[in-house]
Amino acid sequence: MTVDSRTGDDKQGFIRRLLNTNLSRIVGIVLILFAIVFIVVILMRDGTKLLEKTVHLNLALLCLSFAIGFFGLFIAVLIWHRILASYGVRQSLRDDLRIYSYSSLPLILPGGVWGIVSRSVLYQRLGAKGIPVATASIVETLVVGLAAAGLYMASTLVRPDISLWKKPEIGFLFSILALTLLHPRIFNRLVNWALQRTKQEKDGLPLADFNFKELVIWVSVEIIILLIGGMAMFVLLASLTDVSLFMLIPVIASWSVAVAVGNLFFWLPGTPVLRDGAMILVLTPSQTLPVAVAFVLLVRLWSLASLLLLAGLVWATLDLPIRLRKNTKATVSTPKRAEDTPGSGK
């Protein structure tokens, strides 16, 4: 009796994928627990330094920070709409806004693939194929990551004191590297490599084939979106404490480096730890470590509240009215039973 060697290979491949998945989850959980312990220790040891800051609550500025953030997200939806269309997925801007908002909620979970998975599922319900949607999601993720890296490098040129390398020459070299990655051949290969990292099936994957003009436009708009996000973070900080304009660039730089790490290394376990750790490192030259840690925690809470609020607003304005109209039509079109009709003898 012969044994099909491919069956054995498939079993071994399945076992490897299973082990890799479990290992990634374990590593991610361990990193998150380590980050929690680190934060608790820092706040317990040096938490009294936070009392040196004057704390107040300005509701107007707090609401303004949410409004600025929502404005940036709406522009991001327009770019997402264009990237989807490049892969032949053409839905209405309304549906793209709905799904973009709802699929952003899983980003609060450990791991960077949940948003990609949820987008694929939601678009499949509209009749679109999942693989092109997943591919477009990875393209958008890398475009945002490159834009964030470029914005961070530009910030270090303006303020060398906030650079992780403390030398403007290194920031300049990394800026050139970020621009080099925009070359279509390099970017397309990077996208195709990232597709394989998501463990998608190789057969049927649409390969990336973007031109330089498309990439420059997308990255440029994403830089504007990131600047808007950095402004929202600065207004958020100003709504809670006294802050000078001198902190604007460090806040934008810390926001951009967090986005860059989160997007370019989305496939690694424990991405939130790497993302927030990079943000703390950028802030520490201009702030004490406890203040930097507290600000990062504040940003995460603000981001969670923004995602929940945005999803709620989208549901209330786009989904709820349609459901109410459908229920109203269903009620009107339902024929009455004979026993409920006057004069039926009942």
Rosetta blueprint (number, residue, H / E / L):
1 M L
2 T L
3 V L
4 D L
5 S H
6 R H
7 T H
8 G H
9 D H
10 D H
11 K H
12 Q H
13 G H
14 F H
15 I H
16 R H
17 R H
18 L H
19 L H
20 N H
21 T H
22 N H
23 L H
24 S H
25 R H
26 I H
27 V H
28 G H
29 I H
30 V H
31 L H
32 I H
33 L H
34 F H
35 A H
36 I H
37 V H
38 F H
39 I H
40 V H
41 V H
42 I H
43 L H
44 M H
45 R H
46 D H
47 G H
48 T H
49 K H
50 L H
51 L H
52 E H
53 K L
54 T L
55 V E
56 H L
57 L L
58 N L
59 L H
60 A H
61 L H
62 L H
63 C H
64 L H
65 S H
66 F H
67 A H
68 I H
69 G H
70 F H
71 F H
72 G H
73 L H
74 F H
75 I H
76 A H
77 V H
78 L H
79 I H
80 W H
81 H H
82 R H
83 I H
84 L H
85 A H
86 S H
87 Y L
88 G L
89 V L
90 R L
91 Q L
92 S L
93 L H
94 R H
95 D H
96 D H
97 L H
98 R H
99 I H
100 Y H
101 S H
102 Y H
103 S H
104 S L
105 L H
106 P H
107 L H
108 I H
109 L L
110 P L
111 G L
112 G L
113 V L
114 W H
115 G H
116 I H
117 V H
118 S H
119 R H
120 S H
121 V H
122 L H
123 Y H
124 Q H
125 R H
126 L L
127 G L
128 A L
129 K L
130 G H
131 I H
132 P H
133 V H
134 A H
135 T H
136 A H
137 S H
138 I H
139 V H
140 E H
141 T H
142 L H
143 V H
144 V H
145 G H
146 L H
147 A H
148 A H
149 A H
150 G H
151 L H
152 Y H
153 M H
154 A H
155 S H
156 T H
157 L H
158 V H
159 R L
160 P H
161 D H
162 I H
163 S L
164 L L
165 W L
166 K L
167 K L
168 P H
169 E H
170 I H
171 G H
172 F H
173 L H
174 F H
175 S H
176 I H
177 L H
178 A H
179 L H
180 T H
181 L L
182 L L
183 H L
184 P H
185 R H
186 I H
187 F H
188 N H
189 R H
190 L H
191 V H
192 N H
193 W H
194 A H
195 L H
196 Q H
197 R H
198 T L
199 K L
200 Q L
201 E L
202 K L
203 D L
204 G L
205 L L
206 P L
207 L L
208 A L
209 D L
210 F L
211 N L
212 F H
213 K H
214 E H
215 L H
216 V H
217 I H
218 W H
219 V H
220 S H
221 V H
222 E H
223 I H
224 I H
225 I H
226 L H
227 L H
228 I H
229 G H
230 G H
231 M H
232 A H
233 M H
234 F H
235 V H
236 L H
237 L H
238 A H
239 S L
240 L L
241 T E
242 D L
243 V L
244 S L
245 L H
246 F H
247 M H
248 L H
249 I H
250 P H
251 V H
252 I H
253 A H
254 S H
255 W H
256 S H
257 V H
258 A H
259 V H
260 A H
261 V H
262 G H
263 N H
264 L H
265 F L
266 F L
267 W L
268 L L
269 P L
270 G L
271 T H
272 P H
273 V H
274 L H
275 R H
276 D H
277 G H
278 A H
279 M H
280 I H
281 L H
282 V H
283 L H
284 T L
285 P L
286 S L
287 Q L
288 T L
289 L H
290 P H
291 V H
292 A H
293 V H
294 A H
295 F H
296 V H
297 L H
298 L H
299 V H
300 R H
301 L H
302 W H
303 S H
304 L H
305 A H
306 S H
307 L H
308 L H
309 L H
310 L H
311 A H
312 G H
313 L H
314 V H
315 W H
316 A H
317 T H
318 L H
319 D H
320 L H
321 P H
322 I H
323 R H
324 L H
325 R H
326 K H
327 N H
328 T H
329 K H
330 A H
331 T H
332 V H
333 S H
334 T L
335 P L
336 K L
337 R L
338 A H
339 E H
340 D H
341 T L
342 P L
343 G L
344 S L
345 G L
346 K L
